Amino acid sequence: MDTRAKEEDDRSSDYGSDFTVDEEGILNNLLSQLPDKPSPDLVVKDIEDDETPGGIRLLRALGRQRHERPGTPQLQLPVNTADSRIPVEIESDGDSTTNVQSAQSRSEKQRSVPVSPSLERDVPDQRSPLERFRTKPQKALSVTDLISPAWCELQYWYTLTKHGRKRRTPAMRQGSVVHKTLEDQVHQTVAVDIQTKEDAWGLRVWNTIQGLRTLRETGMTRELEIWGVVDGLVVNGVIDELSYICPDRELEEEEVTARTAHGKASKNIIAPDKASIASFLKPNNNSKPPQGIIKSLRSLLKKTSKIYLTDVKTRGAKSIPKGASFRPTLMQLMLYHLLLADLATNKVDPNLLFRRYELDANTQFSDSFIAQIGSLNETFYDAPSDPSQSQEVPDSSQDSMQLLLDHNSLHQLWSLMLQEFQKTLPSGTNSIGNVLKAEYRDQTDGSILGIKTFLYDRDVVQTYLDDEMRWWKGEREAQGVVIEEAYKCRICEFADGCSWRKAKVEEATEAHRTRSRSIV
């Protein structure tokens, strides 16, 4: 691909900027009119921000068929999605979406991103990026913070220095429309008013609980928020999609073969307390199959099924990223895998999260919060997911109000979430498939442009994280892109004042002079 084509392909990247100088001036003027101390609100535009309550995620109507991959070439995107609402997902036999706006979401419309330190300072700030931008009272680290530098570390440094956080470009806003449309295929959404910070976080944890239940009942869930700890620091992110469908069986089989050849695993090993599918099907002295064989097979398949992660990217260009342009997405999916595995195996200390966000994890939720969730849920948890299992009561049919009363604090609700992780990922890390998928969609109509699959490699992502945390902690300077990736500079808003570019020009000039002198 020539340079001009590569520039066009990457112009719609999530890691660049689409604002002009005039637009930035208008935005800065608007931001300057904000009050110095805005009243605290519980809803912000980015779900990775610490104040966001997210939404309640309740299962869709029990009895619906398992979700399949979209077969249509494009999505039916909404015409107007400019408002900000709290998604609260409930079960429904219909495909409609109900958005009820809360007081907090209404006030959020008047807010924008906080004004952050400018690039120009009389006295250089010697604090680390972590101290300047991700220490209380500012937001905690997010997956976006750890992954954006994979595009260009220096660009992200300039972004933080000028804006304090990564700005949402028009392309990213249009991409959010596609993501919301995909999410509405799985959930119906309404809003819940919240009274306290603990209620807001209760919504987020409850949302994850219901996302896990949706995954078990329907085979798919979307927009699952997770939390983790990287180098002692709280990190959160949102996984676009989890399902039981392996995106690349051939790649998975190659991985199993390679691991077996190196003696790291054997696909013939079966836990002593579990029978193989073959043993169920093998005749036993011409006797009749044991009663409940179908039920046992279904149970075995459910226990041994793996969960696979997908990240959805939207693009204006019709091609999909290659090489260095794909690196951020590759690292993002591997980081999701790492965080999910740690959360599912109870390696995340919730007290770190509660302290970071200044939450009273033992205080009870408000009566209003419990009543709203209970009234939403009780209507929809009254039918089995499979008519053949009508004698069984699925775990998701528990009365939500009673469940919240029994887990009436963040500490207790967190424990309930861990129980749901154990049910969904009974084998812990081994329940998460190593085949990761990046799905690229057209940002205008949502049609699929292409798919990339690759294998999870913990060593690779851990090495990346270790290096990035050295920068975040101020142990080294931000680095620009290598010379082979200089095409990224053409779509960078900071190109004119970039110290890396200036240094490279000076290096090239000096090298040219040296060669000229040697010729003479």
C-alpha positions in Angstrom: 0.0 0.0 0.0 1.4 3.4 -0.9 1.7 6.2 1.7 -1.4 8.1 0.5 -3.6 5.0 0.6 -2.3 4.2 4.1 -3.0 7.7 5.2 -6.6 7.5 3.9 -7.1 4.1 5.6 -6.0 5.4 9.0 -7.8 8.7 8.8 -10.9 7.1 10.5 -8.8 5.6 13.2 -10.1 5.8 16.8 -6.7 7.0 17.8 -6.5 10.2 15.7 -8.5 13.5 15.8 -11.0 15.0 13.4 -11.2 18.5 14.9 -10.0 21.5 12.9 -8.2 24.5 14.5 -11.4 26.6 14.3 -13.5 23.8 15.9 -11.0 23.6 18.7 -11.3 27.3 19.3 -15.1 27.1 19.5 -14.8 24.1 21.9 -12.3 25.9 24.2 -14.5 29.0 24.3 -17.5 26.9 25.4 -15.4 25.1 28.0 -14.2 28.4 29.4 -17.8 29.3 30.2 -18.3 26.3 32.5 -18.4 26.9 36.2 -15.1 26.4 38.1 -16.7 23.8 40.3 -19.4 22.0 38.5 -21.9 20.1 40.6 -21.1 16.4 40.8 -23.1 14.2 38.5 -23.2 10.5 38.1 -23.4 10.1 34.3 -20.7 11.0 31.8 -20.4 10.2 28.2 -17.7 7.5 28.5 -18.6 4.3 30.4 -15.0 4.0 31.3 -15.2 7.2 33.4 -15.5 6.6 37.1 -18.7 8.5 37.7 -20.7 6.5 35.2 -23.4 4.2 36.7 -23.7 2.3 33.4 -27.0 0.5 33.2 -28.9 -2.4 34.7 -28.6 -5.4 32.4 -31.4 -7.9 32.8 -31.8 -10.9 30.7 -34.1 -10.7 27.7 -37.3 -12.8 27.9 -36.5 -16.3 28.9 -37.6 -18.6 26.2 -36.1 -16.6 23.3 -33.8 -18.4 20.9 -30.1 -18.1 21.2 -28.6 -15.2 19.5 -26.9 -15.8 16.1 -24.5 -13.7 14.2 -26.2 -11.0 12.2 -27.0 -12.2 8.8 -28.0 -8.9 7.2 -25.4 -6.8 5.5 -26.2 -3.7 7.4 -27.9 -2.5 10.6 -30.9 -0.2 11.0 -29.2 2.7 12.7 -31.3 5.3 14.6 -31.7 8.7 13.0 -31.1 10.8 16.1 -29.0 9.6 19.0 -27.7 12.9 20.3 -29.2 12.6 23.8 -27.5 11.0 26.8 -29.4 8.4 28.7 -28.7 5.6 31.2 -29.1 2.2 29.5 -31.1 -0.2 31.7 -31.6 -3.5 30.0 -34.6 -5.6 30.7 -36.1 -8.7 29.3 -38.7 -8.3 26.6 -40.3 -10.3 23.8 -40.3 -7.3 21.6 -37.5 -5.6 19.8 -38.4 -2.1 21.0 -36.1 0.1 23.1 -37.4 2.4 25.8 -35.2 5.2 26.9 -36.2 7.0 30.1 -34.0 10.0 30.9 -32.8 10.5 34.5 -32.1 13.8 36.2 -28.4 13.1 36.1 -28.5 12.3 32.4 -30.4 15.6 31.7 -27.8 17.6 33.6 -25.0 15.8 31.7 -26.1 17.4 28.5 -24.8 20.7 29.9 -21.4 19.2 30.7 -18.4 18.6 28.5 -15.0 17.2 29.2 -13.1 19.0 32.0 -10.6 21.6 31.1 -7.1 20.2 31.5 -3.7 21.7 31.7 -2.6 23.3 28.4 0.5 22.4 26.4 2.2 25.7 27.2 3.6 26.1 30.7 6.0 28.7 32.1 7.5 26.1 34.4 7.7 22.5 33.1 5.5 20.1 35.1 7.8 17.4 36.4 5.0 15.1 37.6 4.4 11.8 35.9 1.4 11.3 33.6 -0.1 9.2 36.3 0.2 11.9 38.9 -1.0 14.6 36.5 -4.0 12.9 34.9 -5.0 9.8 36.6 -4.7 10.5 40.3 -7.7 11.5 42.5 -9.7 13.6 42.0 -9.3 12.8 38.3 -10.6 9.6 36.8 -8.8 6.3 37.2 -6.9 4.4 34.4 -9.0 2.8 31.7 -8.3 0.3 29.0 -8.4 3.3 26.6 -5.6 4.9 28.6 -3.4 1.8 28.3 -4.1 1.1 24.7 -4.1 4.5 23.0 -0.3 4.9 23.3 0.0 1.8 21.1 -0.9 4.1 18.2 1.5 6.8 19.2 2.6 7.3 22.7 3.7 10.9 22.2 0.4 11.8 20.6 -1.5 10.5 23.6 0.8 12.5 25.9 0.0 15.6 23.9 -3.7 14.7 24.1 -3.6 14.4 27.9 -1.6 17.6 28.3 -4.0 19.6 26.2 -7.3 18.0 26.9 -6.8 15.7 29.9 -8.4 12.8 28.1 -9.0 11.4 24.7 -11.6 13.5 22.9 -14.5 12.0 21.0 -14.3 12.7 17.4 -17.3 12.8 15.0 -16.2 9.4 13.6 -16.1 8.0 17.2 -19.6 9.4 17.9 -20.9 7.8 14.8 -19.3 4.6 15.8 -21.1 4.8 19.1 -24.4 4.7 17.2 -23.4 1.4 15.6 -22.4 0.0 19.0 -25.7 1.1 20.5 -27.6 -0.5 17.7 -25.8 -3.8 18.2 -26.4 -3.6 21.9 -30.1 -3.1 21.3 -30.2 -6.4 19.5 -29.5 -8.0 22.9 -31.1 -5.7 25.4 -34.1 -3.5 25.7 -33.1 -0.3 27.6 -34.9 2.0 30.1 -33.5 4.3 32.7 -33.2 4.3 36.5 -32.8 7.3 38.7 -30.1 6.9 41.3 -29.6 8.7 44.6 -26.0 8.0 45.7 -22.6 7.1 44.4 -23.1 3.6 45.9 -26.4 3.3 44.0 -24.5 4.3 40.8 -21.9 1.6 41.4 -24.5 -0.8 42.3 -26.0 -0.3 38.9 -22.6 -1.0 37.3 -22.0 -4.2 39.2 -25.6 -5.3 38.7 -25.3 -4.6 35.0 -22.3 -7.0 34.8 -24.2 -9.6 36.7 -27.1 -9.4 34.3 -24.7 -9.4 31.3 -23.3 -12.7 32.6 -26.8 -14.2 32.9 -27.7 -13.0 29.4 -24.6 -14.7 28.1 -25.6 -18.0 29.8 -29.2 -17.8 28.7 -28.9 -16.6 25.2 -25.3 -17.4 24.2 -24.3 -13.8 23.8 -23.9 -10.5 25.6 -22.7 -7.1 24.7 -21.1 -4.1 26.4 -19.9 -6.0 29.5 -18.1 -3.8 31.9 -15.1 -5.3 33.8 -12.6 -4.1 36.3 -9.0 -5.1 37.1 -5.7 -4.1 38.7 -2.6 -3.4 36.6 0.6 -2.7 38.5 -1.4 -2.0 41.6 -3.7 0.5 39.9 -7.5 0.1 39.2 -8.4 -0.2 35.5 -11.8 -0.6 33.9 -13.0 -1.3 30.4 -16.0 -2.5 28.4 -15.9 -5.6 26.3 -18.0 -5.2 23.1 -19.2 -8.8 22.8 -18.8 -12.2 24.5 -20.3 -15.4 23.0 -19.9 -19.1 23.0 -19.2 -19.1 19.2 -15.5 -19.6 18.3 -14.7 -17.1 15.6 -12.0 -19.3 14.0 -12.1 -23.0 14.7 -9.1 -23.8 12.5 -6.9 -21.3 14.4 -8.1 -22.8 17.7 -7.2 -26.3 16.6 -3.8 -25.2 15.5 -3.2 -23.7 18.9 -4.3 -26.9 20.7 -2.0 -29.0 18.4 0.9 -26.7 19.0 0.4 -26.7 22.8 0.1 -30.5 22.8 3.2 -30.9 20.8 5.1 -28.8 23.4 3.7 -30.8 26.2 1.7 -27.9 27.7 -1.7 -29.5 27.3 -3.5 -32.5 26.0 -6.9 -32.3 24.5 -7.5 -35.9 25.7 -7.2 -35.0 29.4 -10.6 -35.2 31.2 -11.2 -34.2 34.8 -11.8 -37.3 37.0 -15.2 -36.0 38.0 -16.4 -35.4 34.5 -17.3 -37.9 31.7 -16.5 -37.3 28.1 -19.2 -36.9 25.5 -18.0 -40.2 23.9 -18.7 -42.0 27.1 -22.3 -40.9 27.0 -22.7 -42.2 23.5 -20.8 -45.5 24.0 -23.2 -48.6 24.3 -23.1 -50.3 27.6 -23.7 -54.0 27.2 -26.7 -53.3 24.9 -28.5 -51.6 27.8 -30.8 -48.7 27.2 -29.2 -45.2 27.5 -29.4 -43.8 31.0 -32.4 -41.6 31.8 -31.8 -38.0 31.2 -29.0 -38.4 28.7 -30.0 -35.4 26.7 -30.1 -33.3 29.9 -26.7 -34.6 30.9 -25.2 -33.8 27.5 -26.6 -30.3 27.5 -25.2 -29.8 31.0 -21.8 -31.1 29.9 -21.7 -28.9 26.8 -22.6 -25.9 29.0 -19.8 -26.7 31.4 -17.2 -27.2 28.8 -18.1 -24.3 26.4 -15.7 -21.5 26.2 -16.4 -17.8 26.0 -14.9 -15.8 23.1 -14.2 -12.1 23.1 -14.9 -9.7 20.2 -14.1 -6.1 19.7 -16.2 -4.1 17.2 -14.5 -1.2 15.4 -16.2 1.2 13.0 -14.4 2.9 10.1 -15.1 5.4 7.4 -12.6 3.7 5.0 -13.7 0.5 3.4 -10.4 -1.3 4.2 -9.4 -2.8 7.5 -6.1 -1.9 9.4 -2.9 -3.9 8.8 0.4 -4.1 10.5 1.2 -1.3 13.0 -2.3 0.2 12.5 -3.8 -3.0 14.0 -1.5 -3.0 17.1 -3.9 -1.0 19.4 -6.8 -3.3 18.7 -4.7 -6.4 19.2 -3.4 -5.2 22.5 -6.9 -4.1 23.5 -8.4 -7.5 23.1 -5.6 -9.2 24.9 -5.9 -6.8 27.8 -9.6 -7.6 28.0 -8.8 -11.3 28.1 -6.3 -10.6 30.9 -8.7 -8.5 33.0 -11.6 -10.9 32.5 -9.5 -13.8 33.6 -8.3 -12.1 36.7 -11.9 -11.0 37.6 -13.4 -14.4 37.0 -10.8 -16.1 39.2 -11.2 -13.6 42.1 -7.8 -12.0 41.7 -9.2 -8.5 41.8 -9.3 -6.9 45.3 -12.6 -4.9 45.3 -11.3 -2.8 48.2 -8.8 -1.2 45.9 -11.6 -0.2 43.6 -13.8 1.1 46.5 -11.0 3.2 47.9 -10.1 4.6 44.5 -13.6 5.8 43.9 -14.2 6.7 47.6 -17.2 4.4 48.0 -18.6 3.1 51.2 -18.9 -0.5 50.3 -20.9 -1.4 53.4 -23.6 1.2 53.1 -27.0 -0.1 52.0 -28.5 0.9 48.6 -31.4 3.3 48.7 -34.9 2.0 48.9 -35.7 3.7 45.6 -32.8 1.9 43.8 -33.9 -1.5 45.1 -37.6 -0.8 44.3 -36.9 0.3 40.7 -34.8 -2.7 39.9 -37.2 -5.1 41.5 -40.2 -3.7 39.7 -38.4 -3.9 36.3 -37.2 -7.5 36.8 -40.1 -9.3 38.4 -42.2 -9.1 35.3 -39.7 -10.8 33.1 -38.4 -13.6 35.2 -41.4 -15.9 35.0 -40.6 -18.4 32.2 -38.0 -21.1 31.6 -35.4 -20.6 28.9 -36.2 -24.0 27.4 -39.7 -25.5 27.5 -38.1 -28.9 27.9 -36.7 -27.8 31.2 -40.0 -26.5 32.6 -39.5 -28.5 35.8 -36.4 -26.6 36.5 -36.2 -23.0 37.8 -33.3 -21.2 36.2 -31.1 -19.2 38.5 -32.0 -16.0 36.6 -35.6 -16.4 37.7 -34.8 -15.4 41.2 -36.7 -12.3 42.4 -34.4 -9.4 41.8 -35.7 -7.3 44.7 -35.2 -10.1 47.2 -31.7 -10.8 45.6 -30.8 -7.1 46.2 -32.1 -7.1 49.7 -30.0 -10.2 50.4 -26.9 -8.4 48.9 -27.7 -4.9 50.0 -24.3 -3.3 49.7 -21.4 -3.0 47.2 -19.4 -5.6 49.1 -22.2 -8.1 49.1 -23.2 -7.4 45.5 -19.6 -7.8 44.4 -19.6 -11.3 46.0 -22.8 -12.1 44.1 -21.0 -11.0 40.9 -18.2 -13.4 41.6 -20.7 -16.2 42.0 -22.1 -15.4 38.6 -18.6 -15.4 37.1 -18.1 -18.9 38.6 -21.3 -20.1 37.0 -20.4 -18.6 33.6 -16.7 -19.5 33.6 -16.6 -22.6 35.8 -13.0 -23.4 34.7 -11.7 -19.9 35.3 -9.1 -18.9 32.8 -9.6 -22.1 30.8 -13.2 -21.1 30.2 -12.0 -18.2 28.1 -11.1 -19.0 24.5 -7.7 -17.8 23.3 -9.1 -17.0 19.8 -9.8 -13.2 19.8 -11.8 -11.4 17.1 -11.7 -7.9 15.8 -14.8 -7.1 13.7 -14.8 -4.0 11.5 -18.0 -2.3 10.5 -18.9 0.6 8.2 -19.6 3.6 10.4 -22.5 4.8 8.2 -24.6 1.6 7.9 -23.0 -0.9 10.3 -22.2 -3.5 7.5 -19.3 -5.7 8.2 -16.1 -4.7 6.3 -13.9 -7.5 7.5 -12.8 -9.7 10.4 -9.4 -10.4 12.0 -8.7 -13.3 14.4 -5.6 -14.0 16.4 -4.5 -15.8 19.5 -4.1 -14.5 23.0 -0.5 -14.3 24.3 -0.2 -13.3 27.9 3.6 -12.7 27.6 3.1 -10.2 24.8 0.4 -8.2 26.5 2.2 -8.3 29.9 5.5 -7.0 28.2 3.5 -4.2 26.6 1.8 -3.3 29.9 5.1 -3.3 31.8 6.6 -0.9 29.3 3.6 1.4 29.2 3.4 1.6 33.0 7.0 2.8 33.1 5.8 5.8 31.0 2.7 6.4 33.0 4.8 6.4 36.2 7.3 8.8 34.7 10.2 6.3 34.6 10.8 7.2 30.9 9.9 9.8 28.4 7.0 9.4 25.9 8.2 8.0 22.6 7.1 8.8 19.0 6.5 6.3 16.3 9.2 4.5 14.5 10.2 6.0 11.1 8.3 3.3 9.2 5.1 4.6 10.8 5.7 8.2 10.1 2.6 8.2 7.9 0.6 8.6 11.1 2.0 12.1 11.5 0.0 13.3 8.5 -3.3 12.8 10.4 -2.1 14.0 13.8 -3.3 17.4 15.1 -0.1 17.8 17.1 2.3 17.3 14.1 3.4 20.9 13.8 4.6 21.1 17.4 5.7 17.5 17.8 9.2 17.3 19.4 9.7 13.8 17.9 9.1 15.1 14.4 11.5 18.0 14.9 14.2 15.7 16.3 13.8 13.3 13.3 14.1 16.2 10.8 17.2 17.4 12.6 18.7 13.8 12.6 17.9 13.5 8.8 19.5 16.9 8.1 22.6 16.1 10.1 22.9 12.7 8.4 22.6 14.4 5.0 25.3 16.9 5.9 27.6 14.1 7.1 27.2 12.2 3.8 27.8 15.4 1.8 31.0 16.1 3.7 32.2 12.5 3.3 31.7 12.8 -0.5 33.7 16.0 -0.7 
